[in-house]
């Protein structure tokens, strides 16, 4: 029987643990496409003035040379993380030459896959591996879906919190083993109610026709240039986004029951050959098409809405780092880039997510059965494509349940945790965030996805015109806010340091790429 949130919070408060819960760390990663003035994906190299994407800690690239990824360090609050992200984005905009950052998750007009340049990271073995991995993704899944952008929310509890909670719960395991197990409890519950995030924050109900080519699937015309699903919340999270369908076909699913089972399941996928990928070839006419022909090239290829993350040392494999030091934070990957926010995300969203993390940590979290795994996938896809549909049912423990009722239940159970994080202050951002999202559950027209379609209809805009208009608004927003001299100097130093670091890595290579890969996979 699950104790009530009020009961749990009261016990945490009595044990003196509540203040430690306010010491969590928040980090953000925002992906955004560079586009030219016509709204087409930029063909220019990653600007040298932004430093080396291989080694810069805050400004790098994702799949494409044109797909920027802006990263914050772990911060003490959502406001601090957003402020850092804002400063990095100002720094970037000041160095773009007649280009924009696209305003949403779904990409601009894509005139064929050849228009999507692969990210490049220099001549080192480490840089070559990153490019070959991306080339492999293109061969396996197509390049178009790889330029969908998102926002990642990174969350960790403080080092001081875990021993206190372990003592409170009377757990006798080694501390790091306990921490990883409790992070996996949180992770499984985030999977169970992960559908709530695209419902509340999904901002991709429409796409350019060029994105799907000639296969509209279950999408309907919005206008001459745009496809949509009338009740969609996040097509990015739907079946036209990046999904591991190939892994499903091969019977490979990550196991979230424990750290050990998670590592073993990914290791199996990384080491199991896939006949379909063997047909692509690995090294053809002297060029690597992919890192290997296995079900997964590396761990990052496995798509999940939330991941357990270690702190890596050098060129260490993530699963080895997880085994060595356990889970250090969680990465939530299901946030769309919001065209309504210049940063692509706002503080209210982040406050809600922080409360949701605590709710998931302290809720009962049994292992995920095969049936529940199918329900999790079903609920995510249904919410992505039909989340605002009146009367929509999801599946919960083998029974149909109205999305609206389930979402209201979660919001209600989150409120005590929100009050705990507010800490009795006059300002109550966490309680306000939960109350606001409860309103969104009761009125789907308040969701970003509904607002986006309504604005497009009101202005007679295609998706492309809407997203381009917002991108221009965001550009004016950032250009109107000059960067403080101290932050400007710090980011300039990081540019110089990153370029020097790349040169050092390239000079330090002592083996050819074949042997480098062999050594990497032998870890």
C-alpha positions as CSV (number, residue, x, y, z in Angstrom):
1,X,0.0,0.0,0.0
2,X,1.4,3.4,-1.1
3,X,1.6,5.8,1.9
4,X,0.1,9.2,1.1
5,X,2.4,12.0,0.0
6,X,1.4,14.0,3.0
7,X,2.4,11.2,5.3
8,X,5.8,10.7,3.6
9,X,6.6,14.5,3.6
10,X,5.6,14.7,7.3
11,X,8.1,11.9,8.2
12,X,10.9,13.4,6.1
13,X,10.3,16.8,7.8
14,X,10.3,15.2,11.2
15,X,13.6,13.4,10.4
16,X,15.2,16.7,9.3
17,X,15.7,15.5,5.7
18,X,13.4,18.0,4.1
19,X,16.0,20.8,3.8
20,X,18.4,18.4,2.1
21,X,15.8,17.8,-0.7
22,X,16.1,21.5,-1.5
23,X,19.8,21.1,-2.4
24,X,19.2,19.2,-5.7
25,X,21.1,20.1,-8.8
26,X,19.6,21.1,-12.1
27,X,21.3,21.0,-15.5
28,X,20.0,21.7,-19.0
29,X,21.0,20.7,-22.5
30,X,19.3,22.5,-25.4
31,X,19.5,21.4,-29.0
32,X,18.7,23.9,-31.7
33,X,19.3,24.0,-35.5
34,X,21.2,26.7,-37.2
35,X,19.3,27.8,-40.3
36,X,19.9,30.4,-42.9
37,X,17.6,33.4,-43.6
38,X,15.4,31.4,-45.8
39,X,14.8,28.9,-43.0
40,X,16.9,26.1,-44.5
41,X,19.4,24.0,-42.5
42,X,22.7,25.8,-42.5
43,X,25.5,24.3,-44.7
44,X,28.2,26.3,-43.0
45,X,30.7,24.7,-40.6
46,X,30.3,25.0,-36.8
47,X,31.5,28.6,-36.2
48,X,35.1,28.7,-35.2
49,X,34.3,31.6,-32.9
50,X,32.3,29.1,-30.8
51,X,35.3,26.9,-30.1
52,X,35.8,23.1,-30.6
53,X,32.6,21.0,-30.4
54,X,34.8,18.1,-29.3
55,X,36.0,19.7,-26.1
56,X,33.9,22.8,-25.3
57,X,31.9,22.1,-22.1
58,X,29.0,24.4,-22.9
59,X,28.8,24.7,-26.7
60,X,28.9,21.6,-28.9
61,X,27.0,19.9,-31.7
62,X,24.7,16.9,-31.7
63,X,24.0,14.8,-34.9
64,X,24.5,17.5,-37.5
65,X,27.2,20.2,-37.9
66,X,24.2,22.5,-37.9
67,X,22.5,21.1,-34.8
68,X,23.9,23.1,-31.8
69,X,23.8,21.7,-28.3
70,X,24.1,24.2,-25.5
71,X,24.9,22.9,-22.1
72,X,24.8,24.2,-18.5
73,X,26.8,22.9,-15.6
74,X,24.8,21.5,-12.6
75,X,23.2,24.5,-10.9
76,X,21.6,25.1,-7.5
77,X,18.3,26.2,-9.0
78,X,16.2,26.2,-12.2
79,X,16.6,30.0,-12.3
80,X,20.4,29.7,-12.2
81,X,20.4,27.0,-15.0
82,X,18.2,29.2,-17.2
83,X,20.3,32.3,-16.6
84,X,23.4,30.3,-17.7
85,X,21.6,28.9,-20.7
86,X,20.5,32.5,-21.6
87,X,24.1,33.8,-21.4
88,X,25.4,31.0,-23.6
89,X,22.7,31.6,-26.2
90,X,23.5,35.3,-26.2
91,X,27.2,34.5,-26.8
92,X,26.2,32.2,-29.7
93,X,23.9,34.7,-31.3
94,X,26.6,37.3,-31.3
95,X,28.8,35.0,-33.4
96,X,26.3,33.8,-36.0
97,X,26.8,35.2,-39.5
98,X,23.4,35.9,-41.0
99,X,21.9,32.7,-39.4
100,X,19.1,32.0,-37.0
101,X,18.5,29.3,-34.3
102,X,15.3,27.4,-35.2
103,X,12.6,27.9,-32.6
104,X,11.0,24.5,-32.2
105,X,11.8,20.8,-32.0
106,X,10.7,19.7,-35.5
107,X,13.1,20.9,-38.1
108,X,12.8,23.4,-40.9
109,X,12.4,22.6,-44.6
110,X,14.6,19.6,-45.4
111,X,15.2,19.2,-49.1
112,X,16.5,15.7,-48.9
113,X,18.8,13.8,-46.5
114,X,21.9,15.1,-48.4
115,X,21.2,18.6,-47.1
116,X,21.9,17.4,-43.5
117,X,25.7,17.7,-42.9
118,X,27.2,15.3,-40.3
119,X,28.9,16.8,-37.3
120,X,32.6,17.0,-37.5
121,X,35.0,16.9,-34.6
122,X,38.5,17.1,-36.1
123,X,41.1,14.5,-37.1
124,X,41.6,12.8,-33.7
125,X,40.5,9.2,-33.1
126,X,38.0,10.5,-30.5
127,X,36.6,13.0,-33.0
128,X,36.5,10.5,-35.8
129,X,34.5,8.0,-33.6
130,X,31.9,10.6,-32.9
131,X,31.4,11.3,-36.7
132,X,31.4,7.6,-37.6
133,X,28.7,7.0,-35.0
134,X,26.5,9.7,-36.5
135,X,27.1,8.3,-40.0
136,X,25.9,5.0,-38.7
137,X,22.7,6.5,-37.3
138,X,22.1,8.0,-40.7
139,X,22.4,4.6,-42.4
140,X,20.3,2.9,-39.8
141,X,17.4,5.3,-39.3
142,X,17.8,8.1,-41.9
143,X,19.3,11.5,-41.3
144,X,16.1,13.5,-41.2
145,X,14.8,12.3,-37.8
146,X,18.3,12.9,-36.3
147,X,17.8,16.7,-36.6
148,X,14.8,16.8,-34.3
149,X,15.7,19.0,-31.3
150,X,14.9,18.6,-27.7
151,X,15.7,19.9,-24.2
152,X,17.3,17.6,-21.7
153,X,16.6,18.1,-17.9
154,X,19.4,16.7,-15.7
155,X,18.7,16.2,-12.1
156,X,20.6,14.9,-9.1
157,X,20.1,14.9,-5.3
158,X,22.8,16.3,-3.1
159,X,25.6,14.2,-1.7
160,X,24.5,15.0,1.8
161,X,20.9,13.8,1.1
162,X,21.7,10.2,0.4
163,X,23.3,9.0,3.6
164,X,20.5,10.8,5.6
165,X,17.8,9.0,3.5
166,X,19.6,5.7,3.8
167,X,19.7,6.0,7.6
168,X,16.1,7.1,7.6
169,X,15.0,4.1,5.5
170,X,17.2,1.7,7.6
171,X,19.1,0.4,4.5
172,X,22.3,-1.5,5.1
173,X,23.8,-1.7,1.6
174,X,27.0,0.1,0.6
175,X,26.1,3.7,0.0
176,X,26.8,3.9,-3.8
177,X,24.8,0.7,-4.4
178,X,21.9,2.2,-2.4
179,X,22.1,5.5,-4.3
180,X,21.9,3.7,-7.7
181,X,19.0,1.5,-6.6
182,X,17.0,4.5,-5.4
183,X,17.8,6.4,-8.6
184,X,16.5,3.4,-10.5
185,X,13.3,3.5,-8.4
186,X,12.9,7.1,-9.5
187,X,13.7,6.2,-13.1
188,X,11.1,3.4,-13.4
189,X,8.4,5.7,-12.0
190,X,9.4,8.4,-14.5
191,X,8.9,5.9,-17.2
192,X,5.5,4.9,-15.8
193,X,4.1,8.5,-15.9
194,X,6.4,9.8,-18.6
195,X,3.4,10.4,-20.8
196,X,2.5,13.4,-18.6
197,X,5.5,15.4,-20.0
198,X,4.5,15.4,-23.7
199,X,0.9,16.1,-22.6
200,X,1.8,19.1,-20.5
201,X,4.8,20.4,-22.4
202,X,4.7,18.9,-25.9
203,X,5.1,21.6,-28.5
204,X,5.3,19.7,-31.8
205,X,1.8,18.9,-33.0
206,X,2.7,19.8,-36.6
207,X,5.6,19.3,-39.1
208,X,6.6,20.5,-42.5
209,X,5.5,18.1,-45.2
210,X,9.2,17.9,-46.3
211,X,10.0,16.1,-43.0
212,X,8.0,12.9,-43.9
213,X,8.6,12.9,-47.6
214,X,5.8,11.1,-49.3
215,X,4.6,9.1,-46.3
216,X,2.2,11.1,-44.2
217,X,1.2,8.1,-42.1
218,X,-1.6,9.0,-39.8
219,X,-1.0,12.7,-40.1
220,X,-3.5,15.0,-41.7
221,X,-3.0,18.1,-43.8
222,X,-3.1,21.4,-41.9
223,X,-2.5,23.5,-45.0
224,X,-0.6,23.2,-48.3
225,X,2.8,22.9,-46.5
226,X,2.0,21.4,-43.1
227,X,0.9,18.1,-41.6
228,X,-0.5,17.6,-38.1
229,X,-2.5,15.4,-35.9
230,X,-5.5,17.4,-34.5
231,X,-5.0,16.3,-30.9
232,X,-1.2,15.7,-31.0
233,X,1.0,17.1,-28.3
234,X,4.5,16.0,-29.3
235,X,5.0,14.4,-32.7
236,X,8.7,14.4,-31.7
237,X,7.9,11.7,-29.1
238,X,5.6,9.9,-31.5
239,X,6.2,7.2,-34.1
240,X,7.7,9.7,-36.6
241,X,10.4,10.6,-34.1
242,X,13.5,8.7,-33.1
243,X,12.4,5.4,-31.7
244,X,14.2,2.1,-31.2
245,X,11.9,0.1,-33.5
246,X,14.8,-2.0,-34.7
247,X,15.7,-3.0,-31.2
248,X,12.1,-4.0,-30.5
249,X,12.1,-6.2,-33.6
250,X,15.2,-7.9,-32.3
251,X,13.8,-8.5,-28.8
252,X,16.2,-6.1,-27.2
253,X,14.8,-3.7,-24.5
254,X,16.7,-2.0,-21.7
255,X,16.0,-3.5,-18.3
256,X,15.3,-0.9,-15.6
257,X,14.9,-3.3,-12.7
258,X,18.4,-2.6,-11.4
259,X,21.7,-1.1,-12.4
260,X,23.1,-4.5,-13.0
261,X,20.3,-5.6,-15.2
262,X,20.3,-2.3,-17.1
263,X,24.1,-2.6,-17.9
264,X,23.6,-6.3,-18.9
265,X,20.8,-5.5,-21.3
266,X,22.6,-2.7,-23.0
267,X,25.8,-4.8,-23.1
268,X,23.9,-7.5,-24.9
269,X,22.5,-5.1,-27.5
270,X,26.0,-3.6,-28.1
271,X,27.5,-7.1,-28.6
272,X,24.7,-8.8,-30.6
273,X,25.1,-8.7,-34.4
274,X,22.1,-7.4,-36.4
275,X,21.7,-9.0,-39.9
276,X,20.1,-5.9,-41.2
277,X,23.0,-3.7,-40.2
278,X,25.5,-6.2,-41.4
279,X,24.1,-5.5,-44.9
280,X,25.2,-1.9,-44.6
281,X,28.8,-2.9,-43.9
282,X,31.1,-1.5,-41.3
283,X,34.2,-0.4,-43.3
284,X,33.5,-0.1,-47.0
285,X,36.1,1.1,-49.6
286,X,38.3,2.4,-46.7
287,X,35.5,4.5,-45.0
288,X,33.7,3.5,-41.9
289,X,29.9,3.5,-42.4
290,X,29.2,2.7,-38.7
291,X,31.2,1.7,-35.6
292,X,30.0,-1.9,-35.8
293,X,27.0,-3.9,-37.2
294,X,25.5,-4.8,-33.8
295,X,22.0,-3.9,-32.6
296,X,23.5,-0.8,-30.9
297,X,26.7,0.8,-31.9
298,X,27.2,2.3,-28.5
299,X,24.9,2.9,-25.4
300,X,23.7,6.3,-26.5
301,X,22.0,4.8,-29.5
302,X,19.3,3.3,-27.3
303,X,16.5,5.8,-27.1
304,X,14.9,6.3,-23.7
305,X,12.9,9.2,-22.3
306,X,15.0,9.1,-19.2
307,X,18.6,7.7,-18.6
308,X,20.8,6.9,-15.7
309,X,24.0,8.8,-16.1
310,X,27.5,8.4,-14.6
311,X,30.4,10.8,-14.6
312,X,32.8,9.7,-17.4
313,X,36.6,9.6,-17.2
314,X,38.2,10.3,-20.5
315,X,37.0,8.0,-23.3
316,X,35.3,5.6,-20.9
317,X,32.3,3.5,-22.0
318,X,29.2,4.7,-20.1
319,X,28.3,1.2,-18.9
320,X,31.8,0.8,-17.5
321,X,31.4,4.1,-15.7
322,X,28.0,3.1,-14.3
323,X,29.6,-0.1,-12.9
324,X,32.5,1.8,-11.5
325,X,30.8,4.6,-9.7
326,X,27.1,4.1,-10.1
327,X,24.4,6.5,-11.1
328,X,25.3,10.2,-10.4
329,X,22.3,11.9,-12.0
330,X,19.2,11.3,-14.3
331,X,18.8,12.8,-17.8
332,X,15.1,13.4,-18.8
333,X,15.0,13.7,-22.6
334,X,11.3,14.1,-23.4
335,X,11.0,17.9,-23.3
336,X,10.2,19.5,-26.6
337,X,11.8,22.9,-27.5
338,X,9.1,25.4,-26.9
339,X,8.7,28.1,-29.6
340,X,6.9,30.2,-27.0
341,X,10.1,30.7,-24.9
342,X,13.3,32.2,-26.3
343,X,15.2,29.7,-24.2
344,X,13.0,26.8,-25.4
345,X,12.0,26.1,-21.8
346,X,10.8,28.1,-18.8
347,X,11.2,28.1,-15.0
348,X,7.6,26.9,-14.4
349,X,8.3,23.8,-16.4
350,X,11.5,23.1,-14.5
351,X,10.0,23.6,-11.1
352,X,7.2,21.2,-12.0
353,X,9.8,18.6,-13.2
354,X,11.8,18.9,-10.0
355,X,8.6,18.2,-7.9
356,X,7.8,15.3,-10.2
357,X,11.3,13.8,-9.6
358,X,10.6,13.8,-5.8
359,X,7.2,12.3,-6.3
360,X,8.7,9.5,-8.4
361,X,11.5,8.9,-5.9
362,X,9.2,8.4,-2.9
363,X,6.4,6.4,-4.7
364,X,6.5,2.6,-4.7
365,X,8.4,1.4,-7.7
366,X,8.2,-2.4,-8.3
367,X,10.1,-3.9,-11.3
368,X,8.6,-3.2,-14.7
369,X,6.9,-6.3,-16.1
370,X,6.7,-7.1,-19.9
371,X,3.1,-6.2,-19.9
372,X,3.8,-2.9,-18.1
373,X,6.6,-2.1,-20.6
374,X,4.1,-2.4,-23.4
375,X,1.7,-0.1,-21.5
376,X,4.5,2.5,-21.1
377,X,5.2,2.5,-24.8
378,X,1.5,2.5,-25.6
379,X,0.8,5.5,-23.3
380,X,3.7,7.5,-24.6
381,X,2.6,7.1,-28.3
382,X,-1.1,7.7,-27.6
383,X,-0.3,10.9,-25.7
384,X,2.1,12.1,-28.3
385,X,-0.5,11.6,-31.1
386,X,-3.8,12.0,-29.3
387,X,-3.1,13.5,-25.9
388,X,-5.6,16.3,-26.1
389,X,-8.4,14.1,-27.4
390,X,-11.5,14.3,-25.2
391,X,-12.0,11.1,-23.1
392,X,-8.6,9.6,-24.1
393,X,-7.8,6.5,-22.1
394,X,-4.4,5.2,-21.3
395,X,-3.5,1.7,-19.9
396,X,-2.6,1.3,-16.2
397,X,-2.0,-2.1,-14.6
398,X,-4.0,-3.9,-17.3
399,X,-7.0,-1.5,-17.1
400,X,-8.0,1.6,-19.1
401,X,-7.9,4.9,-17.2
402,X,-8.7,8.3,-18.5
403,X,-5.6,10.4,-19.1
404,X,-7.3,13.3,-17.4
405,X,-8.1,11.4,-14.2
406,X,-4.6,9.9,-13.9
407,X,-3.0,13.3,-14.5
408,X,-5.1,15.0,-11.8
409,X,-4.2,12.2,-9.4
410,X,-0.5,12.8,-10.0
411,X,-0.8,16.5,-9.6
412,X,-2.7,16.1,-6.4
413,X,0.0,13.7,-5.0
414,X,2.7,16.1,-6.0
415,X,1.5,19.1,-4.0
416,X,3.0,18.1,-0.6
417,X,6.4,17.8,-2.3
418,X,5.9,21.2,-4.0
419,X,5.2,22.7,-0.6
420,X,8.3,21.0,0.8
421,X,10.5,22.6,-1.9
422,X,8.9,26.0,-1.4
423,X,10.0,25.6,2.2
424,X,7.4,27.9,3.8
425,X,8.6,31.0,1.8
426,X,6.3,33.7,0.8
427,X,7.0,33.0,-2.9
428,X,5.8,29.5,-3.8
429,X,7.1,28.7,-7.3
430,X,6.8,25.0,-6.9
431,X,3.2,25.0,-5.7
432,X,2.3,27.5,-8.3
433,X,3.9,25.3,-11.0
434,X,1.9,22.2,-10.0
435,X,-1.3,24.3,-9.7
436,X,-0.8,25.7,-13.1
437,X,-0.3,22.3,-14.7
438,X,-3.4,21.1,-13.0
439,X,-5.3,23.8,-14.9
440,X,-3.7,22.6,-18.1
441,X,-5.0,19.1,-17.4
442,X,-8.5,20.4,-16.9
443,X,-8.3,22.6,-20.0
444,X,-6.2,21.0,-22.9
445,X,-6.5,24.3,-24.9
446,X,-3.9,25.7,-22.5
447,X,-1.2,23.2,-23.6
448,X,1.6,24.5,-25.7
449,X,0.6,22.2,-28.5
450,X,-3.0,23.5,-28.6
451,X,-1.8,27.1,-28.4
452,X,0.6,26.6,-31.3
453,X,-2.1,25.2,-33.6
454,X,-4.5,28.0,-32.5
455,X,-1.9,30.7,-33.3
456,X,-1.1,29.1,-36.7
457,X,-4.8,29.1,-37.6
458,X,-5.4,32.6,-36.3
459,X,-2.4,34.0,-38.4
460,X,-3.0,31.7,-41.4
461,X,0.5,30.3,-41.0
462,X,2.1,27.1,-42.0
463,X,4.3,25.4,-39.4
464,X,7.4,26.7,-41.2
465,X,6.1,30.3,-41.1
466,X,5.2,30.1,-37.4
467,X,8.5,28.6,-36.4
468,X,10.5,31.1,-38.5
469,X,8.5,34.1,-37.1
470,X,9.3,32.8,-33.6
471,X,13.0,32.3,-34.4
472,X,13.2,36.0,-35.6
473,X,11.5,37.1,-32.3
474,X,14.0,35.1,-30.3
475,X,16.9,36.6,-32.2
476,X,15.7,40.1,-31.4
477,X,15.3,39.0,-27.7
478,X,18.9,37.9,-27.4
479,X,20.5,40.6,-29.5
480,X,18.8,43.2,-27.2
481,X,20.5,41.8,-24.2
482,X,24.3,42.3,-24.3
483,X,26.3,39.8,-22.3
484,X,27.9,40.9,-19.1
485,X,31.7,41.4,-19.5
486,X,32.6,38.8,-16.9
487,X,30.6,36.1,-18.6
488,X,31.8,37.2,-22.0
489,X,35.4,36.8,-20.9
490,X,34.8,33.4,-19.3
491,X,33.1,32.0,-22.5
492,X,35.9,33.5,-24.7
493,X,38.4,31.7,-22.5
494,X,36.5,28.4,-22.9
495,X,36.6,28.9,-26.7
496,X,40.4,29.3,-26.7
497,X,40.9,26.4,-24.2
498,X,38.7,24.1,-26.2
499,X,40.6,24.7,-29.4
500,X,43.9,24.1,-27.6
501,X,42.6,21.0,-26.0
502,X,41.5,19.6,-29.4
503,X,44.9,20.2,-30.8
504,X,46.5,18.4,-27.9
505,X,44.2,15.4,-28.3
506,X,45.0,15.2,-32.0
507,X,48.7,15.4,-31.4
508,X,48.5,12.7,-28.7
509,X,47.1,10.0,-30.9
510,X,49.5,7.1,-31.2
511,X,47.4,4.4,-32.9
512,X,45.3,4.3,-36.1
513,X,41.5,4.4,-35.9
514,X,41.1,0.7,-36.3
515,X,43.2,-0.1,-33.2
516,X,41.5,2.8,-31.3
517,X,38.1,1.3,-31.9
518,X,39.3,-2.1,-31.0
519,X,40.6,-0.8,-27.7
520,X,37.4,1.2,-27.0
521,X,35.1,-1.8,-27.4
522,X,37.4,-4.1,-25.4
523,X,36.8,-2.1,-22.2
